[in-house]
Amino acid sequence: MDVRVEAGVAERLDVADAADLMAAGRLVVSALGDEVLVIRSRLGVLAYTNRCPHAGRSLGDARVRRRSLECVGHGMRFDLGTGRAIGCRASLRRWSAWIEQGRVWLSPPDVR
């Protein structure tokens, strides 16, 4: 998928057609050199860097259960709303994600 940066605004990345996300429920897209997992859930459109902090495994096939995302590699679970691991200090890197004009948009996490 092509990433288009809105004219003059590097923080808004157009990454996918919203219809593709609605149909599949999740997409793995490329944005600013990262793979990003975008999920459609009851909480809205959520996005995280597509890498489990435990072993670096892709989360593209992770299970979504209620309010958590579970890595199928070893069962580590993350709160869907925050990206924080349940039961330990690890967390996923969260991107801002939304749908606008039929497209999926992302803003990268703050680098502090």
N, CA, C and O atoms as a GROMACS GRO file, in nm:
protein
  448
    1MET      N    1   0.084  -0.117   0.000
    1MET     CA    2   0.000   0.000   0.000
    1MET      C    3   0.088   0.123   0.000
    1MET      O    4   0.190   0.128   0.069
    2ASP      N    5   0.048   0.220  -0.077
    2ASP     CA    6   0.124   0.344  -0.083
    2ASP      C    7   0.090   0.431   0.036
    2ASP      O    8  -0.024   0.436   0.081
    3VAL      N    9   0.191   0.500   0.084
    3VAL     CA   10   0.170   0.597   0.190
    3VAL      C   11   0.178   0.734   0.126
    3VAL      O   12   0.278   0.770   0.064
    4ARG      N   13   0.072   0.809   0.141
    4ARG     CA   14   0.073   0.946   0.091
    4ARG      C   15   0.074   1.038   0.211
    4ARG      O   16  -0.004   1.021   0.305
    5VAL      N   17   0.162   1.136   0.208
    5VAL     CA   18   0.167   1.235   0.315
    5VAL      C   19   0.085   1.354   0.266
    5VAL      O   20   0.112   1.409   0.159
    6GLU      N   21  -0.014   1.394   0.345
    6GLU     CA   22  -0.096   1.508   0.308
    6GLU      C   23  -0.006   1.630   0.291
    6GLU      O   24   0.086   1.650   0.370
    7ALA      N   25  -0.033   1.710   0.190
    7ALA     CA   26   0.050   1.826   0.156
    7ALA      C   27   0.087   1.909   0.278
    7ALA      O   28   0.001   1.969   0.342
    8GLY      N   29   0.216   1.912   0.308
    8GLY     CA   30   0.268   1.995   0.414
    8GLY      C   31   0.244   1.945   0.555
    8GLY      O   32   0.287   2.009   0.651
    9VAL      N   33   0.178   1.832   0.571
    9VAL     CA   34   0.149   1.783   0.706
    9VAL      C   35   0.203   1.641   0.718
    9VAL      O   36   0.136   1.545   0.681
   10ALA      N   37   0.325   1.627   0.769
   10ALA     CA   38   0.391   1.497   0.776
   10ALA      C   39   0.328   1.403   0.878
   10ALA      O   40   0.355   1.283   0.876
   11GLU      N   41   0.244   1.457   0.967
   11GLU     CA   42   0.186   1.374   1.071
   11GLU      C   43   0.061   1.299   1.027
   11GLU      O   44   0.012   1.213   1.100
   12ARG      N   45   0.008   1.328   0.910
   12ARG     CA   46  -0.114   1.263   0.860
   12ARG      C   47  -0.078   1.175   0.741
   12ARG      O   48  -0.047   1.225   0.633
   13LEU      N   49  -0.081   1.044   0.761
   13LEU     CA   50  -0.041   0.951   0.657
   13LEU      C   51  -0.162   0.874   0.607
   13LEU      O   52  -0.231   0.809   0.685
   14ASP      N   53  -0.189   0.882   0.479
   14ASP     CA   54  -0.298   0.810   0.414
   14ASP      C   55  -0.244   0.672   0.379
   14ASP      O   56  -0.158   0.660   0.292
   15VAL      N   57  -0.293   0.565   0.446
   15VAL     CA   58  -0.231   0.434   0.431
   15VAL      C   59  -0.316   0.326   0.365
   15VAL      O   60  -0.262   0.225   0.321
   16ALA      N   61  -0.449   0.345   0.357
   16ALA     CA   62  -0.531   0.238   0.302
   16ALA      C   63  -0.672   0.287   0.271
   16ALA      O   64  -0.715   0.392   0.319
   17ASP      N   65  -0.741   0.209   0.192
   17ASP     CA   66  -0.882   0.231   0.166
   17ASP      C   67  -0.961   0.179   0.285
   17ASP      O   68  -0.940   0.066   0.329
   18ALA      N   69  -1.052   0.260   0.338
   18ALA     CA   70  -1.131   0.220   0.455
   18ALA      C   71  -1.215   0.096   0.427
   18ALA      O   72  -1.239   0.017   0.518
   19ALA      N   73  -1.260   0.077   0.304
   19ALA     CA   74  -1.340  -0.042   0.269
   19ALA      C   75  -1.260  -0.170   0.290
   19ALA      O   76  -1.316  -0.272   0.330
   20ASP      N   77  -1.130  -0.166   0.264
   20ASP     CA   78  -1.045  -0.283   0.287
   20ASP      C   79  -1.037  -0.317   0.435
   20ASP      O   80  -1.043  -0.434   0.473
   21LEU      N   81  -1.025  -0.214   0.520
   21LEU     CA   82  -1.021  -0.237   0.664
   21LEU      C   83  -1.156  -0.289   0.714
   21LEU      O   84  -1.160  -0.380   0.796
   22MET      N   85  -1.264  -0.233   0.666
   22MET     CA   86  -1.397  -0.277   0.709
   22MET      C   87  -1.420  -0.423   0.670
   22MET      O   88  -1.478  -0.499   0.748
   23ALA      N   89  -1.376  -0.462   0.553
   23ALA     CA   90  -1.397  -0.599   0.505
   23ALA      C   91  -1.311  -0.700   0.582
   23ALA      O   92  -1.359  -0.807   0.618
   24ALA      N   93  -1.185  -0.665   0.606
   24ALA     CA   94  -1.092  -0.761   0.667
   24ALA      C   95  -1.089  -0.752   0.820
   24ALA      O   96  -1.057  -0.851   0.887
   25GLY      N   97  -1.123  -0.637   0.876
   25GLY     CA   98  -1.116  -0.619   1.021
   25GLY      C   99  -0.979  -0.577   1.070
   25GLY      O  100  -0.966  -0.525   1.180
   26ARG      N  101  -0.877  -0.599   0.989
   26ARG     CA  102  -0.740  -0.558   1.023
   26ARG      C  103  -0.658  -0.553   0.895
   26ARG      O  104  -0.687  -0.620   0.797
   27LEU      N  105  -0.556  -0.472   0.899
   27LEU     CA  106  -0.461  -0.459   0.789
   27LEU      C  107  -0.322  -0.438   0.848
   27LEU      O  108  -0.308  -0.380   0.955
   28VAL      N  109  -0.222  -0.484   0.779
   28VAL     CA  110  -0.084  -0.449   0.811
   28VAL      C  111  -0.038  -0.359   0.698
   28VAL      O  112  -0.038  -0.398   0.582
   29VAL      N  113   0.000  -0.236   0.734
   29VAL     CA  114   0.041  -0.137   0.635
   29VAL      C  115   0.183  -0.091   0.665
   29VAL      O  116   0.236  -0.114   0.774
   30SER      N  117   0.242  -0.027   0.568
   30SER     CA  118   0.376   0.029   0.586
   30SER      C  119   0.362   0.179   0.602
   30SER      O  120   0.294   0.245   0.524
   31ALA      N  121   0.428   0.234   0.706
   31ALA     CA  122   0.422   0.378   0.730
   31ALA      C  123   0.552   0.426   0.792
   31ALA      O  124   0.593   0.378   0.898
   32LEU      N  125   0.617   0.518   0.725
   32LEU     CA  126   0.742   0.578   0.774
   32LEU      C  127   0.846   0.472   0.812
   32LEU      O  128   0.916   0.487   0.912
   33GLY      N  129   0.855   0.367   0.733
   33GLY     CA  130   0.954   0.262   0.756
   33GLY      C  131   0.914   0.158   0.857
   33GLY      O  132   0.991   0.065   0.883
   34ASP      N  133   0.796   0.169   0.916
   34ASP     CA  134   0.745   0.070   1.012
   34ASP      C  135   0.630  -0.008   0.952
   34ASP      O  136   0.557   0.044   0.867
   35GLU      N  137   0.615  -0.133   0.995
   35GLU     CA  138   0.493  -0.207   0.968
   35GLU      C  139   0.396  -0.172   1.080
   35GLU      O  140   0.433  -0.174   1.197
   36VAL      N  141   0.272  -0.140   1.044
   36VAL     CA  142   0.173  -0.099   1.142
   36VAL      C  143   0.050  -0.188   1.127
   36VAL      O  144  -0.003  -0.205   1.017
   37LEU      N  145   0.004  -0.243   1.238
   37LEU     CA  146  -0.118  -0.322   1.243
   37LEU      C  147  -0.234  -0.227   1.272
   37LEU      O  148  -0.234  -0.158   1.374
   38VAL      N  149  -0.332  -0.223   1.182
   38VAL     CA  150  -0.450  -0.139   1.199
   38VAL      C  151  -0.568  -0.233   1.221
   38VAL      O  152  -0.590  -0.326   1.143
   39ILE      N  153  -0.642  -0.208   1.328
   39ILE     CA  154  -0.753  -0.296   1.368
   39ILE      C  155  -0.882  -0.216   1.377
   39ILE      O  156  -0.883  -0.105   1.430
   40ARG      N  157  -0.989  -0.273   1.326
   40ARG     CA  158  -1.123  -0.217   1.346
   40ARG      C  159  -1.184  -0.296   1.461
   40ARG      O  160  -1.196  -0.419   1.453
   41SER      N  161  -1.223  -0.227   1.567
   41SER     CA  162  -1.279  -0.296   1.683
   41SER      C  163  -1.396  -0.216   1.739
   41SER      O  164  -1.431  -0.110   1.687
   42ARG      N  165  -1.456  -0.267   1.843
   42ARG     CA  166  -1.564  -0.195   1.911
   42ARG      C  167  -1.514  -0.063   1.968
   42ARG      O  168  -1.593   0.029   1.990
   43LEU      N  169  -1.385  -0.054   1.992
   43LEU     CA  170  -1.326   0.068   2.046
   43LEU      C  171  -1.296   0.170   1.937
   43LEU      O  172  -1.256   0.283   1.966
   44GLY      N  173  -1.313   0.132   1.811
   44GLY     CA  174  -1.284   0.219   1.699
   44GLY      C  175  -1.169   0.165   1.617
   44GLY      O  176  -1.140   0.046   1.619
   45VAL      N  177  -1.103   0.254   1.545
   45VAL     CA  178  -0.987   0.215   1.463
   45VAL      C  179  -0.862   0.236   1.549
   45VAL      O  180  -0.837   0.346   1.597
   46LEU      N  181  -0.786   0.129   1.566
   46LEU     CA  182  -0.666   0.131   1.650
   46LEU      C  183  -0.546   0.088   1.567
   46LEU      O  184  -0.561   0.010   1.473
   47ALA      N  185  -0.428   0.138   1.601
   47ALA     CA  186  -0.308   0.101   1.526
   47ALA      C  187  -0.188   0.092   1.620
   47ALA      O  188  -0.170   0.174   1.710
   48TYR      N  189  -0.108  -0.011   1.595
   48TYR     CA  190   0.013  -0.036   1.674
   48TYR      C  191   0.125  -0.081   1.582
   48TYR      O  192   0.100  -0.145   1.480
   49THR      N  193   0.249  -0.048   1.618
   49THR     CA  194   0.362  -0.102   1.544
   49THR      C  195   0.349  -0.253   1.550
   49THR      O  196   0.327  -0.311   1.656
   50ASN      N  197   0.363  -0.317   1.435
   50ASN     CA  198   0.335  -0.459   1.419
   50ASN      C  199   0.452  -0.546   1.466
   50ASN      O  200   0.513  -0.619   1.388
   51ARG      N  201   0.480  -0.537   1.597
   51ARG     CA  202   0.591  -0.614   1.653
   51ARG      C  203   0.566  -0.636   1.801
   51ARG      O  204   0.551  -0.541   1.878
   52CYS      N  205   0.560  -0.761   1.841
   52CYS     CA  206   0.543  -0.794   1.981
   52CYS      C  207   0.673  -0.758   2.055
   52CYS      O  208   0.780  -0.798   2.010
   53PRO      N  209   0.665  -0.686   2.166
   53PRO     CA  210   0.788  -0.648   2.238
   53PRO      C  211   0.859  -0.767   2.304
   53PRO      O  212   0.974  -0.754   2.344
   54HIS      N  213   0.793  -0.880   2.316
   54HIS     CA  214   0.853  -0.997   2.379
   54HIS      C  215   0.962  -1.058   2.292
   54HIS      O  216   1.074  -1.078   2.337
   55ALA      N  217   0.928  -1.088   2.165
   55ALA     CA  218   1.026  -1.155   2.078
   55ALA      C  219   1.031  -1.095   1.938
   55ALA      O  220   1.095  -1.151   1.849
   56GLY      N  221   0.964  -0.981   1.918
   56GLY     CA  222   0.968  -0.917   1.788
   56GLY      C  223   0.879  -0.980   1.683
   56GLY      O  224   0.888  -0.945   1.565
   57ARG      N  225   0.792  -1.071   1.723
   57ARG     CA  226   0.705  -1.142   1.630
   57ARG      C  227   0.597  -1.048   1.575
   57ARG      O  228   0.551  -0.958   1.646
   58SER      N  229   0.556  -1.070   1.450
   58SER     CA  230   0.447  -0.994   1.390
   58SER      C  231   0.318  -1.020   1.467
   58SER      O  232   0.295  -1.131   1.516
   59LEU      N  233   0.234  -0.919   1.477
   59LEU     CA  234   0.104  -0.933   1.542
   59LEU      C  235  -0.010  -0.936   1.440
   59LEU      O  236  -0.127  -0.926   1.477
   60GLY      N  237   0.024  -0.950   1.313
   60GLY     CA  238  -0.076  -0.952   1.208
   60GLY      C  239  -0.181  -1.061   1.224
   60GLY      O  240  -0.293  -1.046   1.176
   61ASP      N  241  -0.145  -1.170   1.291
   61ASP     CA  242  -0.240  -1.280   1.313
   61ASP      C  243  -0.285  -1.288   1.459
   61ASP      O  244  -0.342  -1.389   1.501
   62ALA      N  245  -0.259  -1.182   1.536
   62ALA     CA  246  -0.296  -1.182   1.679
   62ALA      C  247  -0.447  -1.195   1.694
   62ALA      O  248  -0.524  -1.149   1.609
   63ARG      N  249  -0.488  -1.257   1.804
   63ARG     CA  250  -0.630  -1.272   1.834
   63ARG      C  251  -0.682  -1.148   1.904
   63ARG      O  252  -0.619  -1.096   1.996
   64VAL      N  253  -0.797  -1.100   1.859
   64VAL     CA  254  -0.864  -0.990   1.927
   64VAL      C  255  -0.975  -1.053   2.010
   64VAL      O  256  -1.065  -1.118   1.957
   65ARG      N  257  -0.966  -1.033   2.141
   65ARG     CA  258  -1.065  -1.089   2.233
   65ARG      C  259  -1.111  -0.980   2.327
   65ARG      O  260  -1.035  -0.931   2.412
   66ARG      N  261  -1.236  -0.943   2.310
   66ARG     CA  262  -1.296  -0.835   2.391
   66ARG      C  263  -1.209  -0.711   2.384
   66ARG      O  264  -1.205  -0.645   2.280
   67ARG      N  265  -1.141  -0.679   2.491
   67ARG     CA  266  -1.059  -0.557   2.494
   67ARG      C  267  -0.909  -0.587   2.492
   67ARG      O  268  -0.828  -0.505   2.536
   68SER      N  269  -0.872  -0.705   2.439
   68SER     CA  270  -0.730  -0.736   2.436
   68SER      C  271  -0.687  -0.793   2.302
   68SER      O  272  -0.768  -0.844   2.224
   69LEU      N  273  -0.558  -0.782   2.277
   69LEU     CA  274  -0.492  -0.835   2.159
   69LEU      C  275  -0.394  -0.939   2.211
   69LEU      O  276  -0.312  -0.908   2.297
   70GLU      N  277  -0.402  -1.062   2.160
   70GLU     CA  278  -0.317  -1.170   2.211
   70GLU      C  279  -0.222  -1.220   2.104
   70GLU      O  280  -0.265  -1.262   1.997
   71CYS      N  281  -0.092  -1.214   2.132
   71CYS     CA  282   0.010  -1.267   2.042
   71CYS      C  283  -0.005  -1.418   2.035
   71CYS      O  284  -0.004  -1.485   2.138
   72VAL      N  285  -0.020  -1.472   1.916
   72VAL     CA  286  -0.036  -1.618   1.904
   72VAL      C  287   0.095  -1.692   1.924
   72VAL      O  288   0.093  -1.814   1.943
   73GLY      N  289   0.207  -1.622   1.922
   73GLY     CA  290   0.336  -1.686   1.941
   73GLY      C  291   0.359  -1.736   2.082
   73GLY      O  292   0.417  -1.842   2.102
   74HIS      N  293   0.314  -1.659   2.182
   74HIS     CA  294   0.340  -1.699   2.320
   74HIS      C  295   0.229  -1.660   2.416
   74HIS      O  296   0.242  -1.682   2.537
   75GLY      N  297   0.121  -1.602   2.366
   75GLY     CA  298   0.006  -1.572   2.450
   75GLY      C  299   0.010  -1.440   2.524
   75GLY      O  300  -0.081  -1.411   2.601
   76MET      N  301   0.114  -1.357   2.503
   76MET     CA  302   0.116  -1.228   2.571
   76MET      C  303  -0.004  -1.147   2.524
   76MET      O  304  -0.035  -1.142   2.405
   77ARG      N  305  -0.072  -1.083   2.620
   77ARG     CA  306  -0.192  -1.005   2.588
   77ARG      C  307  -0.168  -0.857   2.614
   77ARG      O  308  -0.094  -0.818   2.705
   78PHE      N  309  -0.231  -0.776   2.530
   78PHE     CA  310  -0.218  -0.631   2.539
   78PHE      C  311  -0.357  -0.569   2.544
   78PHE      O  312  -0.448  -0.614   2.474
   79ASP      N  313  -0.373  -0.467   2.627
   79ASP     CA  314  -0.498  -0.393   2.632
   79ASP      C  315  -0.518  -0.323   2.498
   79ASP      O  316  -0.430  -0.248   2.454
   80LEU      N  317  -0.632  -0.345   2.433
   80LEU     CA  318  -0.656  -0.287   2.302
   80LEU      C  319  -0.659  -0.134   2.305
   80LEU      O  320  -0.614  -0.070   2.211
   81GLY      N  321  -0.710  -0.078   2.411
   81GLY     CA  322  -0.722   0.067   2.419
   81GLY      C  323  -0.591   0.140   2.442
   81GLY      O  324  -0.574   0.252   2.395
   82THR      N  325  -0.499   0.078   2.515
   82THR     CA  326  -0.375   0.148   2.551
   82THR      C  327  -0.249   0.087   2.490
   82THR      O  328  -0.148   0.155   2.475
   83GLY      N  329  -0.255  -0.041   2.454
   83GLY     CA  330  -0.136  -0.110   2.404
   83GLY      C  331  -0.048  -0.166   2.514
   83GLY      O  332   0.052  -0.231   2.484
   84ARG      N  333  -0.084  -0.143   2.639
   84ARG     CA  334  -0.003  -0.195   2.751
   84ARG      C  335  -0.023  -0.344   2.768
   84ARG      O  336  -0.134  -0.396   2.756
   85ALA      N  337   0.085  -0.413   2.797
   85ALA     CA  338   0.078  -0.557   2.821
   85ALA      C  339   0.001  -0.582   2.950
   85ALA      O  340   0.009  -0.504   3.045
   86ILE      N  341  -0.073  -0.690   2.952
   86ILE     CA  342  -0.149  -0.728   3.070
   86ILE      C  343  -0.061  -0.823   3.151
   86ILE      O  344  -0.029  -0.933   3.106
   87GLY      N  345  -0.021  -0.779   3.270
   87GLY     CA  346   0.060  -0.863   3.357
   87GLY      C  347   0.210  -0.836   3.353
   87GLY      O  348   0.285  -0.902   3.424
   88CYS      N  349   0.255  -0.741   3.272
   88CYS     CA  350   0.397  -0.704   3.274
   88CYS      C  351   0.411  -0.560   3.226
   88CYS      O  352   0.312  -0.496   3.192
   89ARG      N  353   0.533  -0.510   3.222
   89ARG     CA  354   0.556  -0.368   3.190
   89ARG      C  355   0.570  -0.337   3.042
   89ARG      O  356   0.579  -0.220   3.007
   90ALA      N  357   0.572  -0.433   2.956
   90ALA     CA  358   0.591  -0.408   2.812
   90ALA      C  359   0.469  -0.337   2.755
   90ALA      O  360   0.360  -0.341   2.813
   91SER      N  361   0.486  -0.274   2.642
   91SER     CA  362   0.372  -0.214   2.574
   91SER      C  363   0.400  -0.204   2.425
   91SER      O  364   0.514  -0.207   2.380
   92LEU      N  365   0.291  -0.193   2.351
   92LEU     CA  366   0.300  -0.175   2.207
   92LEU      C  367   0.309  -0.026   2.176
   92LEU      O  368   0.258   0.056   2.251
   93ARG      N  369   0.374   0.006   2.068
   93ARG     CA  370   0.386   0.146   2.025
   93ARG      C  371   0.259   0.182   1.949
   93ARG      O  372   0.233   0.129   1.841
   94ARG      N  373   0.179   0.272   2.006
   94ARG     CA  374   0.048   0.306   1.950
   94ARG      C  375   0.056   0.425   1.855
   94ARG      O  376   0.121   0.526   1.883
   95TRP      N  377  -0.011   0.410   1.741
   95TRP     CA  378  -0.027   0.516   1.643
   95TRP      C  379  -0.169   0.569   1.654
   95TRP      O  380  -0.259   0.493   1.690
   96SER      N  381  -0.191   0.695   1.624
   96SER     CA  382  -0.327   0.747   1.613
   96SER      C  383  -0.381   0.699   1.479
   96SER      O  384  -0.311   0.701   1.378
   97ALA      N  385  -0.507   0.656   1.479
   97ALA     CA  386  -0.567   0.603   1.356
   97ALA      C  387  -0.712   0.650   1.346
   97ALA      O  388  -0.782   0.659   1.447
   98TRP      N  389  -0.755   0.680   1.226
   98TRP     CA  390  -0.893   0.721   1.203
   98TRP      C  391  -0.928   0.704   1.056
   98TRP      O  392  -0.842   0.685   0.970
   99ILE      N  393  -1.058   0.710   1.031
   99ILE     CA  394  -1.110   0.702   0.894
   99ILE      C  395  -1.167   0.838   0.859
   99ILE      O  396  -1.242   0.899   0.935
  100GLU      N  397  -1.129   0.884   0.741
  100GLU     CA  398  -1.176   1.013   0.692
  100GLU      C  399  -1.186   1.006   0.540
  100GLU      O  400  -1.091   0.965   0.473
  101GLN      N  401  -1.298   1.046   0.486
  101GLN     CA  402  -1.321   1.049   0.342
  101GLN      C  403  -1.289   0.915   0.275
  101GLN      O  404  -1.230   0.911   0.168
  102GLY      N  405  -1.329   0.805   0.342
  102GLY     CA  406  -1.312   0.673   0.285
  102GLY      C  407  -1.170   0.618   0.288
  102GLY      O  408  -1.141   0.518   0.224
  103ARG      N  409  -1.082   0.683   0.362
  103ARG     CA  410  -0.943   0.641   0.371
  103ARG      C  411  -0.906   0.617   0.516
  103ARG      O  412  -0.967   0.674   0.606
  104VAL      N  413  -0.804   0.532   0.539
  104VAL     CA  414  -0.749   0.509   0.673
  104VAL      C  415  -0.627   0.600   0.685
  104VAL      O  416  -0.537   0.598   0.601
  105TRP      N  417  -0.626   0.680   0.792
  105TRP     CA  418  -0.517   0.773   0.818
  105TRP      C  419  -0.446   0.736   0.947
  105TRP      O  420  -0.508   0.686   1.041
  106LEU      N  421  -0.315   0.760   0.951
  106LEU     CA  422  -0.234   0.737   1.071
  106LEU      C  423  -0.151   0.860   1.103
  106LEU      O  424  -0.112   0.936   1.015
  107SER      N  425  -0.125   0.878   1.231
  107SER     CA  426  -0.025   0.973   1.278
  107SER      C  427   0.073   0.893   1.364
  107SER      O  428   0.030   0.811   1.446
  108PRO      N  429   0.202   0.915   1.346
  108PRO     CA  430   0.300   0.835   1.421
  108PRO      C  431   0.298   0.868   1.570
  108PRO      O  432   0.254   0.975   1.611
  109PRO      N  433   0.347   0.774   1.650
  109PRO     CA  434   0.358   0.800   1.794
  109PRO      C  435   0.452   0.918   1.818
  109PRO      O  436   0.543   0.944   1.739
  110ASP      N  437   0.429   0.988   1.929
  110ASP     CA  438   0.520   1.095   1.967
  110ASP      C  439   0.656   1.035   1.999
  110ASP      O  440   0.664   0.932   2.065
  111VAL      N  441   0.760   1.098   1.952
  111VAL     CA  442   0.896   1.056   1.984
  111VAL      C  443   0.946   1.151   2.092
  111VAL      O  444   0.971   1.269   2.065
  112ARG      N  445   0.961   1.100   2.212
  112ARG     CA  446   1.001   1.188   2.324
  112ARG      C  447   1.125   1.132   2.390
  112ARG      O  448   1.175   1.191   2.485
   0.00000   0.00000   0.00000
